[in-house]
Amino acid sequence: MRIVLSNIGTLGDTNPLIAIALELKRRGHTPVMALPEVYRPKVEPLGLEFRPLRPDIDPSNTILVEMIYDVKKGTERGLREFLYPVLRQTYDDLLDAATRPARADLLLLGELNYAGPIVAAAAGIPWASYVLAPFSFFSAYDPPVLPPYPQLAKAEKFLPGMGHAIKRVARFVTRDWPEPVYALRRELGLPPGPNPIFEAKHSPSLVLALFSRVLGVEQRDWPANVLITGFCFYDADAGNGELPSNLKDFLDAGEPPVVYTLGSAAVLAAGPFYELSAKAAIKLGRRAVLLIGSDPRNRPQEKLPDSICVAEYAPYSALFPRASMVVHQGGVGTTAQCLRAGKPMLIMPYSHDQPDNARRMMRMKLSQTIERRAYTPQRVAGALRSMLADAGLEGRARAIGAQIRKEDGVRTACNALEELHARAARP
């Protein structure tokens, strides 16, 4: 089959799609990656067909990243100021990828691609959707942590049914956000359809939940046709999965370090995170790795001891198994790699699904959470010291890691896509 895989998001959002596309290609299918132009250098060296999709993402635009990660207004502004103004262009680009030079047999769409279900309806192409974290389902029975209102989730302990109230709050706050989506559907002669923020992003045929059951399980109010696949791992850089030589030498030279990282997006709005992390590592007296990304402002200004290694990038799958624990932002991709490596975590969440992922890790007794405003060298060193002294923490993390490593999310997802294609091809 010819299948178009499309999403608009961070590299962490895109890597699971790459993993699925590579397996589909291995099985003899033709995957087409319809993504923002910035990902072309990551995709084409893998021998995958690439089609550009607007809006493009400027990885150096830290103002945009800081706006999107604003706890109070980030999600709303990301939609209204970044995605919706070019919704028609996204539609045109995806329609072109789905119909030229040949018509796609199937679409696999991420939840931020609001033009995707419209293309599927207009072109009459079967489609599946995918989500990366339980947060995306907004279940009343497993209430998410809403970043602007984190206390609501805590109230569920004392006020049964609070999950339904959280869901109503989310719908009320976002009630007028989807108007540009409805407007495009009217322009194309399509009915309004369900709410794009909540229901329309989920395919009625197949919803792939690309996470492990250790993170979340089916709830009564999830969409129909959800399949929990397990995590879909890929973190090579255009196919290169090796550690940088200086980092490999550092790891070989001593005890497992504490790794400090902010994933693929929050690293663009790091603020003082790495400066404070270096000081925390010195106070803790443990070896450390700072993954600072490509922004030179993230490099600590003070001279660092030999016990701290600074690197711009490293594949988590190669680095995390050699760490003692990981300090990170709570993105689901980073969290998944920690889980697979069997490592405890200290999470400093920004926004979106990150506070919810952090709470899930705390429920599993695999982590502690520290708020951004409380991220000081003293508090970080104290939290890490207490975690290192917890004899049961490392064992719990190892046990979960062994469970995750038995799962094969990529295989399960690809099997489901092939089955959907077979069903759709029947008369």
C-alpha positions as CSV (number, residue, x, y, z in Angstrom):
1,M,0.0,0.0,0.0
2,R,0.9,3.6,-0.4
3,I,0.5,5.3,3.0
4,V,0.9,8.9,3.9
5,L,2.2,9.5,7.5
6,S,1.7,13.1,8.6
7,N,2.1,15.2,11.7
8,I,2.9,18.7,12.8
9,G,5.0,18.7,16.0
10,T,8.4,18.3,17.6
11,L,11.0,15.8,16.7
12,G,9.8,13.8,19.6
13,D,6.4,13.7,18.0
14,T,7.9,12.7,14.7
15,N,10.3,9.9,15.7
16,P,7.5,7.3,16.3
17,L,6.2,8.0,12.8
18,I,9.7,7.4,11.4
19,A,9.9,4.1,13.3
20,I,6.6,3.0,11.8
21,A,7.5,4.2,8.3
22,L,10.8,2.3,8.3
23,E,9.0,-0.9,9.3
24,L,6.3,-0.4,6.6
25,K,9.0,0.1,4.0
26,R,10.7,-3.1,5.2
27,R,7.4,-4.9,4.7
28,G,7.3,-3.8,1.1
29,H,4.9,-0.8,1.4
30,T,5.5,2.8,0.2
31,P,5.4,5.2,3.2
32,V,5.3,8.9,2.3
33,M,6.3,11.3,5.1
34,A,4.3,14.6,4.9
35,L,6.0,16.8,7.5
36,P,7.3,20.3,8.0
37,E,10.3,21.0,5.8
38,V,12.6,21.2,8.8
39,Y,12.5,17.4,9.0
40,R,13.6,16.7,5.4
41,P,17.3,16.2,6.4
42,K,16.1,13.7,9.1
43,V,13.9,11.7,6.7
44,E,15.4,11.5,3.2
45,P,18.7,9.9,4.2
46,L,16.6,7.0,5.5
47,G,15.3,6.3,1.9
48,L,11.8,7.5,2.7
49,E,9.8,9.7,0.4
50,F,9.3,13.2,1.8
51,R,6.6,15.8,1.1
52,P,6.7,19.2,2.7
53,L,3.8,20.3,4.9
54,R,3.1,23.9,6.0
55,P,3.5,25.4,8.5
56,D,7.2,24.9,8.7
57,I,9.0,24.9,12.0
58,D,12.0,27.2,12.7
59,P,14.1,25.4,15.2
60,S,15.9,28.6,16.1
61,N,12.7,30.5,16.9
62,T,12.9,30.3,20.6
63,I,10.2,33.0,21.0
64,L,7.7,30.6,19.3
65,V,8.7,27.7,21.6
66,E,8.4,29.9,24.7
67,M,5.0,31.0,23.5
68,I,3.8,27.5,22.9
69,Y,5.1,26.3,26.3
70,D,3.4,29.1,28.2
71,V,1.3,27.2,30.8
72,K,-1.6,29.5,30.7
73,K,-2.0,30.4,27.0
74,G,0.5,28.2,25.2
75,T,-1.9,25.7,23.7
76,E,-4.4,28.3,22.6
77,R,-1.8,30.6,21.1
78,G,-0.1,27.6,19.4
79,L,-3.4,26.8,17.6
80,R,-4.6,30.3,16.9
81,E,-1.2,31.9,16.0
82,F,0.7,29.1,14.5
83,L,-1.5,26.2,13.1
84,Y,-4.8,27.8,12.2
85,P,-3.6,30.8,10.2
86,V,-2.1,28.4,7.6
87,L,-4.8,25.7,7.8
88,R,-5.8,26.0,4.2
89,Q,-2.1,25.7,3.1
90,T,-1.7,22.6,5.3
91,Y,-4.8,21.1,3.6
92,D,-3.4,21.9,0.1
93,D,0.0,20.4,0.9
94,L,-1.5,17.2,2.5
95,L,-4.1,16.8,-0.3
96,D,-1.2,17.0,-2.8
97,A,0.8,14.4,-0.9
98,A,-2.2,12.1,-0.7
99,T,-3.3,12.3,-4.3
100,R,-0.1,13.0,-6.4
101,P,1.6,11.4,-8.2
102,A,-0.5,8.5,-7.0
103,R,-3.5,8.2,-4.7
104,A,-2.7,7.0,-1.2
105,D,-4.4,3.9,0.1
106,L,-4.3,5.1,3.7
107,L,-3.4,8.1,5.8
108,L,-1.9,8.0,9.3
109,L,-2.4,11.3,11.0
110,G,-1.2,13.0,14.2
111,E,-3.6,15.0,16.4
112,L,-2.1,18.4,15.6
113,N,-2.8,17.9,11.9
114,Y,-6.3,19.5,11.9
115,A,-6.4,19.5,8.1
116,G,-5.9,15.7,8.0
117,P,-9.4,14.5,8.7
118,I,-10.7,17.1,6.2
119,V,-8.3,15.7,3.5
120,A,-9.5,12.2,4.3
121,A,-13.1,13.2,3.9
122,A,-12.6,15.3,0.8
123,A,-10.5,12.7,-1.0
124,G,-12.3,9.7,0.3
125,I,-9.2,8.0,1.7
126,P,-9.4,5.7,4.7
127,W,-7.4,7.0,7.7
128,A,-6.1,6.1,11.0
129,S,-5.0,8.5,13.8
130,Y,-2.4,8.2,16.5
131,V,-1.7,9.7,19.9
132,L,1.4,9.5,22.0
133,A,0.2,9.9,25.6
134,P,-3.0,9.2,27.6
135,F,-3.4,12.9,28.1
136,S,-4.7,13.2,24.5
137,F,-7.9,11.3,25.4
138,F,-9.1,13.7,28.1
139,S,-10.8,10.9,30.0
140,A,-13.1,11.7,32.8
141,Y,-12.2,8.3,34.4
142,D,-8.5,8.9,34.3
143,P,-8.5,12.7,34.6
144,P,-5.6,14.5,32.9
145,V,-3.6,17.2,34.6
146,L,-4.6,20.4,32.8
147,P,-1.5,22.6,32.8
148,P,-3.3,25.9,33.7
149,Y,-5.4,24.1,36.4
150,P,-3.2,21.4,38.0
151,Q,-5.1,21.4,41.3
152,L,-8.2,20.1,39.6
153,A,-6.6,16.7,39.1
154,K,-5.5,16.5,42.7
155,A,-9.1,17.2,43.8
156,E,-10.2,13.8,42.2
157,K,-8.9,12.1,45.4
158,F,-11.4,13.9,47.6
159,L,-14.2,14.7,45.1
160,P,-15.2,11.6,43.1
161,G,-16.5,12.7,39.7
162,M,-14.1,15.6,39.4
163,G,-12.9,14.0,36.1
164,H,-16.2,14.9,34.5
165,A,-15.9,18.5,35.7
166,I,-12.3,18.7,34.3
167,K,-13.6,17.5,30.9
168,R,-16.4,20.1,31.0
169,V,-13.9,22.8,31.9
170,A,-11.6,21.9,29.0
171,R,-14.6,22.0,26.6
172,F,-15.8,25.3,27.9
173,V,-12.4,27.0,27.8
174,T,-11.8,25.8,24.2
175,R,-15.3,26.3,22.9
176,D,-14.5,28.9,20.2
177,W,-11.0,27.7,19.3
178,P,-12.0,25.3,16.4
179,E,-13.9,27.9,14.3
180,P,-11.2,28.0,11.6
181,V,-11.5,24.2,11.1
182,Y,-15.3,24.5,10.8
183,A,-14.8,27.4,8.3
184,L,-12.6,25.3,6.1
185,R,-15.1,22.4,6.1
186,R,-17.9,24.9,5.1
187,E,-15.7,26.2,2.3
188,L,-15.2,22.7,1.0
189,G,-18.9,21.8,1.2
190,L,-18.4,19.4,4.1
191,P,-20.6,19.1,7.2
192,P,-19.2,20.6,10.5
193,G,-18.3,17.2,11.9
194,P,-17.5,16.6,15.6
195,N,-15.4,18.9,17.8
196,P,-11.8,19.0,16.2
197,I,-10.2,19.6,19.6
198,F,-11.7,16.4,21.2
199,E,-13.4,14.0,18.8
200,A,-12.6,14.8,15.2
201,K,-8.9,14.2,15.6
202,H,-9.6,10.5,16.3
203,S,-10.3,8.2,13.4
204,P,-13.5,6.3,13.6
205,S,-11.7,3.3,12.0
206,L,-8.5,3.0,14.1
207,V,-6.8,5.0,16.8
208,L,-3.3,3.9,17.6
209,A,-2.2,4.7,21.1
210,L,1.5,4.6,20.7
211,F,2.3,4.1,24.4
212,S,2.7,1.3,26.8
213,R,0.0,0.0,29.2
214,V,2.3,1.0,32.0
215,L,1.4,4.6,31.1
216,G,-2.3,4.2,30.7
217,V,-5.1,1.7,29.9
218,E,-8.4,1.9,28.1
219,Q,-11.1,4.0,29.7
220,R,-14.9,3.9,29.2
221,D,-14.9,7.2,27.4
222,W,-12.0,6.6,25.1
223,P,-12.9,6.6,21.3
224,A,-14.0,3.4,19.7
225,N,-11.3,1.3,17.9
226,V,-8.4,2.3,20.1
227,L,-5.4,0.0,20.1
228,I,-2.7,0.4,22.7
229,T,0.5,-0.7,20.8
230,G,3.3,0.0,23.1
231,F,5.9,2.7,22.5
232,C,7.4,3.1,19.0
233,F,11.1,3.9,19.5
234,Y,13.4,5.7,17.0
235,D,16.0,8.3,18.0
236,A,18.8,8.1,15.5
237,D,19.9,11.3,13.8
238,A,19.2,10.7,10.1
239,G,20.1,7.1,10.7
240,N,23.1,7.7,13.0
241,G,22.5,6.1,16.4
242,E,26.1,6.4,17.7
243,L,27.1,8.4,20.8
244,P,29.4,11.4,20.2
245,S,33.0,10.3,20.7
246,N,33.6,12.7,23.6
247,L,30.5,11.5,25.4
248,K,31.4,7.8,24.9
249,D,34.9,8.4,26.3
250,F,33.3,10.2,29.3
251,L,30.9,7.3,30.0
252,D,33.7,4.8,29.7
253,A,35.8,6.7,32.2
254,G,33.7,6.4,35.4
255,E,30.5,5.7,37.2
256,P,27.1,6.1,35.5
257,P,26.2,9.9,35.5
258,V,23.0,11.8,36.1
259,V,21.7,13.0,32.7
260,Y,20.1,16.4,32.4
261,T,18.1,16.9,29.2
262,L,15.1,18.9,27.9
263,G,14.0,16.8,25.0
264,S,13.7,18.1,21.4
265,A,11.5,21.2,22.0
266,A,11.8,22.5,25.6
267,V,15.6,22.7,25.0
268,L,14.8,25.7,22.8
269,A,13.3,27.5,25.8
270,A,15.8,26.2,28.4
271,G,16.3,29.4,30.3
272,P,18.8,28.8,33.2
273,F,18.1,25.1,33.3
274,Y,21.6,24.0,32.3
275,E,23.4,26.6,34.4
276,L,21.4,25.5,37.5
277,S,21.8,21.8,36.6
278,A,25.6,22.1,36.5
279,K,25.6,23.7,39.9
280,A,23.3,21.0,41.2
281,A,25.6,18.3,39.8
282,I,28.6,19.9,41.6
283,K,26.6,20.1,44.9
284,L,25.5,16.5,44.5
285,G,29.1,15.4,43.9
286,R,28.1,13.0,41.1
287,R,29.2,12.8,37.5
288,A,26.8,14.4,35.1
289,V,25.9,14.8,31.4
290,L,24.3,18.0,30.1
291,L,22.5,17.6,26.7
292,I,22.2,21.2,25.7
293,G,21.0,21.1,22.1
294,S,22.3,23.5,19.4
295,D,21.5,26.8,21.1
296,P,24.8,28.3,22.3
297,R,23.0,30.1,25.1
298,N,22.4,26.8,26.8
299,R,26.1,26.2,27.4
300,P,27.0,27.1,31.1
301,Q,29.3,30.1,31.2
302,E,31.4,29.0,34.2
303,K,34.2,26.6,33.7
304,L,33.0,23.1,34.5
305,P,34.9,20.3,36.3
306,D,35.9,17.2,34.5
307,S,33.0,15.4,36.2
308,I,30.5,17.1,33.9
309,C,30.3,16.3,30.2
310,V,28.5,18.7,27.8
311,A,27.1,17.4,24.5
312,E,24.6,18.9,22.0
313,Y,22.8,15.6,21.2
314,A,22.9,11.9,21.9
315,P,20.5,9.1,21.1
316,Y,18.7,8.4,24.4
317,S,18.6,4.7,23.6
318,A,22.4,4.6,23.7
319,L,22.8,7.1,26.6
320,F,20.1,6.3,29.2
321,P,21.1,2.7,29.8
322,R,24.5,4.0,30.9
323,A,23.0,6.7,33.3
324,S,22.2,6.5,37.0
325,M,19.1,8.6,36.6
326,V,17.6,11.2,34.3
327,V,16.4,14.8,34.9
328,H,14.1,15.9,32.1
329,Q,11.0,17.8,31.1
330,G,8.4,15.0,31.0
331,G,7.8,14.8,27.3
332,V,6.4,11.4,26.5
333,G,9.3,10.4,24.2
334,T,11.9,11.2,26.9
335,T,9.8,9.5,29.5
336,A,9.4,6.4,27.3
337,Q,13.2,6.1,26.8
338,C,13.7,6.4,30.6
339,L,11.2,3.7,31.2
340,R,12.8,1.3,28.7
341,A,16.2,2.0,30.1
342,G,14.9,1.2,33.6
343,K,16.0,4.6,35.1
344,P,14.5,6.7,37.9
345,M,13.6,10.3,36.9
346,L,13.3,13.8,38.3
347,I,10.8,15.6,36.1
348,M,10.6,19.4,35.7
349,P,7.5,19.7,33.4
350,Y,6.7,22.6,31.2
351,S,3.2,22.3,29.7
352,H,0.9,20.2,27.4
353,D,1.1,16.5,28.3
354,Q,4.3,16.9,30.5
355,P,2.6,17.6,33.9
356,D,0.3,14.6,33.3
357,N,3.2,12.3,32.3
358,A,5.0,13.5,35.5
359,R,2.1,12.6,37.7
360,R,1.9,9.1,36.1
361,M,5.5,8.5,36.9
362,M,5.0,9.6,40.5
363,R,2.0,7.2,40.7
364,M,4.3,4.4,39.7
365,K,6.9,5.5,42.3
366,L,9.5,6.0,39.6
367,S,10.1,9.7,39.9
368,Q,9.8,12.9,41.7
369,T,8.5,16.2,40.2
370,I,10.0,19.6,40.7
371,E,8.3,22.8,39.4
372,R,10.2,25.1,37.1
373,R,10.0,28.0,39.6
374,A,11.4,25.7,42.3
375,Y,14.3,24.4,40.1
376,T,17.3,25.5,42.2
377,P,20.7,23.7,42.7
378,Q,19.9,23.1,46.3
379,R,16.5,21.6,45.7
380,V,17.6,19.5,42.7
381,A,20.6,18.1,44.6
382,G,18.4,17.3,47.6
383,A,15.8,15.5,45.5
384,L,18.4,13.5,43.6
385,R,20.2,12.6,46.9
386,S,17.0,11.3,48.4
387,M,16.2,9.3,45.2
388,L,19.7,7.8,45.1
389,A,19.3,6.7,48.7
390,D,15.9,5.0,48.0
391,A,16.9,1.3,47.7
392,G,13.6,0.3,46.2
393,L,13.5,3.0,43.4
394,E,16.2,1.5,41.2
395,G,14.6,-2.0,41.5
396,R,11.1,-0.7,40.5
397,A,12.6,1.1,37.5
398,R,14.5,-2.0,36.4
399,A,11.4,-4.1,36.6
400,I,9.3,-1.7,34.5
401,G,12.2,-1.5,32.0
402,A,12.2,-5.2,31.5
403,Q,8.4,-5.1,30.9
404,I,8.7,-2.3,28.3
405,R,11.5,-4.1,26.4
406,K,9.2,-7.1,25.9
407,E,6.7,-4.9,24.0
408,D,6.9,-4.2,20.2
409,G,4.9,-1.1,19.5
410,V,6.1,-0.7,15.9
411,R,5.2,-4.3,14.9
412,T,1.7,-4.0,16.6
413,A,1.0,-0.6,14.9
414,C,2.1,-1.8,11.4
415,N,0.0,-5.0,11.8
416,A,-3.0,-2.9,12.6
417,L,-2.5,-0.6,9.7
418,E,-2.2,-3.5,7.3
419,E,-5.4,-4.9,8.7
420,L,-7.2,-1.6,8.3
421,H,-6.0,-1.4,4.7
422,A,-7.3,-4.9,4.0
423,R,-10.7,-4.1,5.5
424,A,-10.9,-0.9,3.4
425,A,-10.0,-2.7,0.2
426,R,-12.9,-5.2,0.5
427,P,-15.9,-4.5,-1.7
